[in-house]
Amino acid sequence: MRVFVAVEISDKEVINSITKFQSQIEIKAKRVESQNLHFTLQFLGEVSEEVSPKIKQALKTIEFSTFKINFKGIGAFPKIKFPRVIWIGTDDVGGSALIDLAKKVENVLLPLGFASDKPFKSHLTILRIKNKIGDLSKEFEKFKTYEFGSQEISKIKLKQSVLTPQGPLYSDLAEIKAIK
């Protein structure tokens, strides 16, 4: 099964703000559905049924406190001139807390053979671009400081992803709650 560790976006105002933005920005791209909005703390890929319980057990050892994230600004991967993914950023404090949480996830999963292929960057993917489009610098300039709201982060989830022609279907395999 294909799995990843994530923080879901559940605040209705944030989701509504993102959905509104997705319809306003003039880019030919596939929207990430509102029920699929999340921060991927670590993508684990294909794992066997035997390894799944070990991952769940390791994740349950993580201790973290509830923290708040402010969603602001937009960006693109790999770069604005040749975008494939459009994302929303975070404030410095919330972004740092997410980075710390991603490090905790990686540290408990490392003994099971799961290492991150690149450093975690706090970003929320909202649009995916299949075909090449031009430089989006001018379009992005309008939304550089755009604020999408905030959300309390109080849990992480181990999620399964099933890829379909209509898009990915996610289901929860485990949930780890903040200690306070």
Secondary structure as a PSIPRED ss2 file (coil, helix, strand):
# PSIPRED VFORMAT (PSIPRED V4.0)

   1 M C   1.000  0.000  0.000
   2 R E   0.000  0.000  1.000
   3 V E   0.000  0.000  1.000
   4 F E   0.000  0.000  1.000
   5 V E   0.000  0.000  1.000
   6 A E   0.000  0.000  1.000
   7 V E   0.000  0.000  1.000
   8 E E   0.000  0.000  1.000
   9 I C   1.000  0.000  0.000
  10 S C   1.000  0.000  0.000
  11 D C   1.000  0.000  0.000
  12 K H   0.000  1.000  0.000
  13 E H   0.000  1.000  0.000
  14 V H   0.000  1.000  0.000
  15 I H   0.000  1.000  0.000
  16 N H   0.000  1.000  0.000
  17 S H   0.000  1.000  0.000
  18 I H   0.000  1.000  0.000
  19 T H   0.000  1.000  0.000
  20 K H   0.000  1.000  0.000
  21 F H   0.000  1.000  0.000
  22 Q H   0.000  1.000  0.000
  23 S H   0.000  1.000  0.000
  24 Q H   0.000  1.000  0.000
  25 I C   1.000  0.000  0.000
  26 E C   1.000  0.000  0.000
  27 I C   1.000  0.000  0.000
  28 K C   1.000  0.000  0.000
  29 A C   1.000  0.000  0.000
  30 K E   0.000  0.000  1.000
  31 R E   0.000  0.000  1.000
  32 V C   1.000  0.000  0.000
  33 E C   1.000  0.000  0.000
  34 S H   0.000  1.000  0.000
  35 Q H   0.000  1.000  0.000
  36 N H   0.000  1.000  0.000
  37 L C   1.000  0.000  0.000
  38 H E   0.000  0.000  1.000
  39 F E   0.000  0.000  1.000
  40 T E   0.000  0.000  1.000
  41 L E   0.000  0.000  1.000
  42 Q E   0.000  0.000  1.000
  43 F E   0.000  0.000  1.000
  44 L E   0.000  0.000  1.000
  45 G E   0.000  0.000  1.000
  46 E E   0.000  0.000  1.000
  47 V C   1.000  0.000  0.000
  48 S C   1.000  0.000  0.000
  49 E C   1.000  0.000  0.000
  50 E C   1.000  0.000  0.000
  51 V C   1.000  0.000  0.000
  52 S H   0.000  1.000  0.000
  53 P H   0.000  1.000  0.000
  54 K H   0.000  1.000  0.000
  55 I H   0.000  1.000  0.000
  56 K H   0.000  1.000  0.000
  57 Q H   0.000  1.000  0.000
  58 A H   0.000  1.000  0.000
  59 L H   0.000  1.000  0.000
  60 K C   1.000  0.000  0.000
  61 T C   1.000  0.000  0.000
  62 I C   1.000  0.000  0.000
  63 E C   1.000  0.000  0.000
  64 F C   1.000  0.000  0.000
  65 S C   1.000  0.000  0.000
  66 T C   1.000  0.000  0.000
  67 F E   0.000  0.000  1.000
  68 K E   0.000  0.000  1.000
  69 I E   0.000  0.000  1.000
  70 N E   0.000  0.000  1.000
  71 F E   0.000  0.000  1.000
  72 K E   0.000  0.000  1.000
  73 G E   0.000  0.000  1.000
  74 I E   0.000  0.000  1.000
  75 G E   0.000  0.000  1.000
  76 A E   0.000  0.000  1.000
  77 F E   0.000  0.000  1.000
  78 P E   0.000  0.000  1.000
  79 K E   0.000  0.000  1.000
  80 I C   1.000  0.000  0.000
  81 K C   1.000  0.000  0.000
  82 F E   0.000  0.000  1.000
  83 P E   0.000  0.000  1.000
  84 R E   0.000  0.000  1.000
  85 V E   0.000  0.000  1.000
  86 I E   0.000  0.000  1.000
  87 W E   0.000  0.000  1.000
  88 I E   0.000  0.000  1.000
  89 G E   0.000  0.000  1.000
  90 T E   0.000  0.000  1.000
  91 D C   1.000  0.000  0.000
  92 D H   0.000  1.000  0.000
  93 V H   0.000  1.000  0.000
  94 G H   0.000  1.000  0.000
  95 G H   0.000  1.000  0.000
  96 S H   0.000  1.000  0.000
  97 A H   0.000  1.000  0.000
  98 L H   0.000  1.000  0.000
  99 I H   0.000  1.000  0.000
 100 D H   0.000  1.000  0.000
 101 L H   0.000  1.000  0.000
 102 A H   0.000  1.000  0.000
 103 K H   0.000  1.000  0.000
 104 K H   0.000  1.000  0.000
 105 V H   0.000  1.000  0.000
 106 E H   0.000  1.000  0.000
 107 N H   0.000  1.000  0.000
 108 V H   0.000  1.000  0.000
 109 L H   0.000  1.000  0.000
 110 L H   0.000  1.000  0.000
 111 P H   0.000  1.000  0.000
 112 L H   0.000  1.000  0.000
 113 G C   1.000  0.000  0.000
 114 F C   1.000  0.000  0.000
 115 A C   1.000  0.000  0.000
 116 S C   1.000  0.000  0.000
 117 D C   1.000  0.000  0.000
 118 K C   1.000  0.000  0.000
 119 P C   1.000  0.000  0.000
 120 F C   1.000  0.000  0.000
 121 K C   1.000  0.000  0.000
 122 S C   1.000  0.000  0.000
 123 H C   1.000  0.000  0.000
 124 L E   0.000  0.000  1.000
 125 T E   0.000  0.000  1.000
 126 I E   0.000  0.000  1.000
 127 L E   0.000  0.000  1.000
 128 R E   0.000  0.000  1.000
 129 I C   1.000  0.000  0.000
 130 K C   1.000  0.000  0.000
 131 N C   1.000  0.000  0.000
 132 K C   1.000  0.000  0.000
 133 I C   1.000  0.000  0.000
 134 G C   1.000  0.000  0.000
 135 D C   1.000  0.000  0.000
 136 L C   1.000  0.000  0.000
 137 S H   0.000  1.000  0.000
 138 K H   0.000  1.000  0.000
 139 E H   0.000  1.000  0.000
 140 F H   0.000  1.000  0.000
 141 E H   0.000  1.000  0.000
 142 K C   1.000  0.000  0.000
 143 F C   1.000  0.000  0.000
 144 K C   1.000  0.000  0.000
 145 T C   1.000  0.000  0.000
 146 Y C   1.000  0.000  0.000
 147 E E   0.000  0.000  1.000
 148 F E   0.000  0.000  1.000
 149 G E   0.000  0.000  1.000
 150 S E   0.000  0.000  1.000
 151 Q E   0.000  0.000  1.000
 152 E E   0.000  0.000  1.000
 153 I E   0.000  0.000  1.000
 154 S C   1.000  0.000  0.000
 155 K E   0.000  0.000  1.000
 156 I E   0.000  0.000  1.000
 157 K E   0.000  0.000  1.000
 158 L E   0.000  0.000  1.000
 159 K E   0.000  0.000  1.000
 160 Q E   0.000  0.000  1.000
 161 S E   0.000  0.000  1.000
 162 V E   0.000  0.000  1.000
 163 L E   0.000  0.000  1.000
 164 T E   0.000  0.000  1.000
 165 P C   1.000  0.000  0.000
 166 Q C   1.000  0.000  0.000
 167 G E   0.000  0.000  1.000
 168 P E   0.000  0.000  1.000
 169 L E   0.000  0.000  1.000
 170 Y E   0.000  0.000  1.000
 171 S E   0.000  0.000  1.000
 172 D E   0.000  0.000  1.000
 173 L E   0.000  0.000  1.000
 174 A E   0.000  0.000  1.000
 175 E E   0.000  0.000  1.000
 176 I E   0.000  0.000  1.000
 177 K E   0.000  0.000  1.000
 178 A C   1.000  0.000  0.000
 179 I C   1.000  0.000  0.000
 180 K C   1.000  0.000  0.000
